[in-house]
Structures are given as C-alpha cells and as structure tokens.
C-alpha cells in the first residue's frame, strides 16, 4: 500500500490500525479523515508527528470533502459510523445520514478520485437487523456490494469486513462496566445475563482488514470465526453484581454473523478466559 485513507480514523479501530501501519511500515502515506479536531491533535501527539501521517477534518456526509481527501489515495478503509444502538433508536434519521448516505458518498468519492480498493467495516447487527443501526449497516453493505457492478471496468473494487463489537473498544460493555466499578459501584446494569456476544480482539480486527486488502477481488463479505461469551459470565469474571434492566426491543438476545454463525452456538468462552481478557 502506497497511500491509504481511514474514515473515522481517530476512533478506536482507526487509531489501532494506524499504529499497525506505522509500526510495520505498510504505507508511505496515511490520511486520517474525521470530524474530531481534538482527537486528531491527540493522534499527532501519540505518533509524534510521524511524517507519514496526514490529518484532514471532514465528515462522510460531505462528498466534496471526501473526494478531495481521497486524491492520490490507493486504499480507503471506511470505519466512520454512528454506532450507538440506543442513539439510533431515538435519532434514526441522523444515523441514516452518516451510515447510509455516508456510504454512498464514500463510493462516489472513491470513483471520482480513482481509488483502487475500498474496505467498509460492518457489524453483526447488519444481519437480520432489528435496530436502526443494524438497518443502516445492512443498507450500507448493499450499497458497497452493488458498487462492484456499476463502477466500470477500471473503477474501485469494494469489499466488506463484518464483525461484532471489538473487545474493549470505545463504548463497549467491558470498559463501561469497568469504569462503573472503578467509580465505586458494586453492581452493573445488565439487559439479560443469558445474552451472548461475539468476542474479537482489536489485533484480530486489524488482521482481517489487512487480509481483505491483500486478497480481495471485489464483492466479498469477510466474516471471521469468533468465540462468544454470556453477559452473566462477564459480570462474574469482573466480580460484579448485576441489576437486570430487561432487553430493549432494539437489541437481540443473541447476535449472528450469517446463517451459520450465531453467538448462541459459537464456542463459549470460559470465565477464566474472560478474566484473562480483562
């Protein structure tokens, strides 16, 4: 990879992905495209103003800005999204503007800038969705897959990496519960102790994206084989009491990656494994 752009580049994945690219010398130019000026400042400090980095303030809702940011870029990793499920329930129109209209903008900007490959990050919630977030990600997947058929012979190739919440990423259950316990709470809110969720390390998420970049021909949905854990087991591993609050209608008891991979039937992580992950 000569030049790569990461939308949502200041998020948890974007920051970790950038670190891997820099440490392994995988790109000569890395453009961080995001809305957060302070997070960009923090990344500049974290990576000591590495000369391979470029920073551009912008929103995926702005197609013109995206096109300008992609000039001279070979690879785009599209990680920008509104992801909070409860936020999508109350603000679906805003979630669709970023996750669906933003996907269209990324596709058109990549065509206009003559990008070679685009990898879009998706979610297990896009499969048989029940939430505005899941519906928006399912729509984005449809757009990226269809783009392979209508971009022309020399247009960009598009692929998808679909996985669940990355362990310990921003806003995920692990760090949220940990912060509550550190604040002196002895109990954490739990929707249903029988809920299961897929477990994926950040390093595995990065490996999947890099593998897709290397091997994609266009039109793939890369889906990893992942273990899963019970929320009740996670609370036990953290030595936390729980307050059951009930499962809202915009969440599933069990997540699925596709027809064959469901968190209820995936290999179940032990409490000792969860403790080690903490």
QUIFEN-V133867 format. One record per backbone hydrogen bond with DSSP energy under -1.0 kcal/mol. NH is the residue of the N-H (numbers start at 1). CO is the residue of the C=O. If there is no record, write none. Layout:
<<NH,CO> <NH,CO>>
//
This chain:
<<4,29> <5,75> <6,31> <7,77> <8,33> <9,33> <11,8> <15,11> <16,12> <17,13> <18,14> <19,15> <20,16> <21,17> <22,18> <23,19> <24,20> <26,21> <28,2> <29,2> <30,52> <31,4> <32,54> <33,6> <34,56> <40,36> <41,37> <42,38> <43,39> <44,40> <45,41> <46,42> <47,43> <48,45> <49,44> <53,50> <54,30> <56,32> <58,34> <62,59> <66,62> <67,63> <68,64> <69,65> <70,66> <71,68> <73,70> <74,3> <75,3> <76,117> <77,5> <78,119> <79,7> <79,77> <88,84> <89,85> <90,86> <91,87> <95,91> <96,92> <97,93> <98,94> <99,95> <100,96> <101,96> <104,100> <105,101> <106,102> <107,103> <108,104> <109,105> <110,106> <111,107> <112,108> <113,109> <115,110> <116,74> <117,74> <118,157> <119,76> <120,159> <121,78> <122,161> <126,123> <127,124> <135,131> <136,132> <137,133> <138,134> <139,135> <140,136> <141,137> <142,138> <143,139> <144,140> <145,141> <146,142> <147,143> <148,145> <149,146> <155,152> <157,116> <159,118> <160,220> <161,120> <162,222> <163,122> <167,200> <169,166> <172,169> <176,172> <177,173> <178,174> <179,175> <180,176> <181,177> <182,178> <183,179> <184,181> <185,180> <188,241> <190,243> <195,192> <196,253> <197,229> <199,227> <205,201> <206,202> <207,203> <208,204> <209,205> <210,206> <211,207> <212,208> <213,209> <214,210> <215,211> <216,212> <219,158> <222,160> <228,267> <229,197> <231,195> <232,193> <234,230> <235,231> <236,232> <237,233> <238,234> <239,236> <240,235> <241,186> <243,188> <245,190> <251,248> <257,261> <263,255> <265,262> <266,262> <269,228> <274,270> <275,271> <276,272> <277,273> <278,274>>
//
